[in-house]
């Protein structure tokens, strides 16, 4: 789990005399927190209470007058967009172990009755970002592979003069293209360190006067 998230919510004492219930002015409802924790449970993450979520929101965005969405949330929302692209791409053969957490994330992002209203300024996507973070250990590698698949599919389609959307290129094709690309990189590195001239002088050596 991301160190910022873990450090913010895990070490908190079970006894907190000054409990917090608000995220950016939005009051967290106990029933919404319970539903949120059922999502986290499906992703194998420990439950959070209102105080932990509110405290974490302040760690992510410490200034009360902030107007910009925190970088932590933006990063996770980019990851969320990649997850949804991956699920909707018929060319990508999603690994079975990554399918369930990916669908959990996608379903939560579509849920308009989630923990924090998306329209809330600055912190409206905090709960979405937490769900992505909770799922990342199970799907992170798959998402990174999928993004590389899109890169190589785009290159292969361009080399053939094809429309990427109509180009038939599956996971096996990507694996073969990735291996070929890695072999080419190794070859170029070897060529770059290899001298084509003899190490010592002798007949045939060029001499400049």
N, C-alpha and C positions, 0 to 999 in steps of 0.2 A: 504494500500500500504506500502511496505517496507520503514522504516523510512529513510534509507540512500538515496533511490531514491527520496522520496518525499521532503526531506530537500534540496536535491541538485537542484531540478528543479522547485519547486513551489515558493519559496520566491524570486526568481530573479526579479529585477526591470524591468518594461516594457521598460525602456530607458537604453540601454547598449551601451555606446560609442565605446567600443572595442569588436566588435562582433567576434565570433569564428565560423569557418566553417569546421574545420578539426578534425577527430578522428584518432589518431595514424598515421598521414600522409595522410589519405584518405579524400579527399574533398567531403563533403556531397552535393549532387545535389538537388536542390529545388524540382524537380519532384519526386525524390525518397523519400524525406521527406514528400511530400504530400501523396504519396501512403502509407507510413508508418503510417501516421496519420489516414488514412482511416481504417487501421487495429486496431489502438488504439480506434477509435470511435466505432467499433463493440464490443470492450471489455469494453465500458463505461468509457474510460479514456480520459482526456483532451489532446488536441494536444500539440506537442512540436515543437519548432523551431530549426534551425540549431545550434544557440548559446547555447540553453539549453542542447541539446544532446552532443555537444562538451564539454561544461563545466562539464556535468555529467561524461563524459569519463575521465576527469582529476581528478575528485573526486574519481572515482573507481580505477584509476591507476595513482597516482600523479607523479611517477618518469618517466622521459622521456626515461631512459635507462633500463626500466623494461623488463624482458624477460619471466616472468611467467604470466600465465593467472590469473587475480584476483580471489580471493575466492568467491566474490559476483557473478561473472559470472559462475564459476564452480558449485556453489550450484544450480543456476537456470538451468543450463544445465542438471544436474542430475534430477531435477524436470521435465524438458522437456522430458528426456528419459522415465521417469515413465508415463508421459501423453501418449506418443506414444505406450508404452507397453499396457496401459489400453485400448486404442482405438483398438488395434489389438488383444485383448484377447476375444475370442468368449464365454468364460465362465462367463465373467463379464457383468452384466446387468447395463449398464451406465444410471444414472439418466438423465432424459430429460433436466433438467435445466443446467446440466454440459456439455451436448453434444456439443452445439454450440461453447462455448469458447474453449473447448478442440480441436475441429476441426480447429478453427481459428489458434490456436497455431501450430498444426501439419502442416497445410497448409503453414504457414509462414516459418516454419523450412525447408520445402521442396523447397521453392522458392529460386532459385539461383540468382534472380535479386533483392535481398533484399537491405536494406539501406546500410549496411556495408558488404563488401566481407568477407566471412567466412575465407578465406585464409590470411586475414590481421593478422600479429602477435599480440599477447596479447589481442587486443580488437576486433578481428573479429567476436566474438559472442555476442558483447554488445547489439546489436539490438534484437537478439533472446532472450537474458535474460530479456530485458525490456518488450518484449511481454509476456513472461511467468509471470513476475511480475504483469503486468496489468491484466492478466487473473486469477491470483491466488485467489482473493476473491470469484470468482465464481466456481472454481474447486478444490481449495486446500483441502477441507474436503474430496471430492470424491477421490482424488489421495491418500490421507493418508489411507482412507478406502480400496482402491484397493490394496495398498501395504500390508496391514494387511490380506486381502483376500488371496494374494499370499503366505504369511507366513503360514496361517492356511491350505490352500490347500496342501502345501508341507508337512506339518506335518501329515495331514489326509491321504494323499497318502502313505507316508512312513509307517504309522501304518498298512496299509492294504497291504503293499508290492506291490503297484501299481506304474506304471510310471506316474509321475505328469502330463505329457502332454496328457495322455489318460484317466486321472481320471475325472469323471463327478462330478463337484463341482461348484454349482452356487451361486448367491448372497444370496438366502434363506438359503442354506447350510452353508455359511459363517456366517450369522447372528446367526444361531442356534449354531454353533461351538463357536462363540465368547461369547454368553451367557453362554454356558456350561463352557468355560474356566474361565470366570469371577466368576461364582458360585464356581468353584473349588478353585480359589485364595481366595475368601472370607472364604470358609470352612477351608483352611489351616491356614489362619490368626487367625481364631477363635480357632482352635486347639492349635496353638502356644501360646495363652494367657490363655488357660484354664488348671487348675491343675487337675490331676486325683487323687490326694491324698487329704484326708480331711484336712480342715484348722486347726483343733484342734486335740489334742491327744485323745486317747481312745482305747478301745479294738480293736485289729487287727492292730494297728499302729506298723510299723516296728521300732525296737530299735537296735541301734548298740552300743555294749559295747567295 
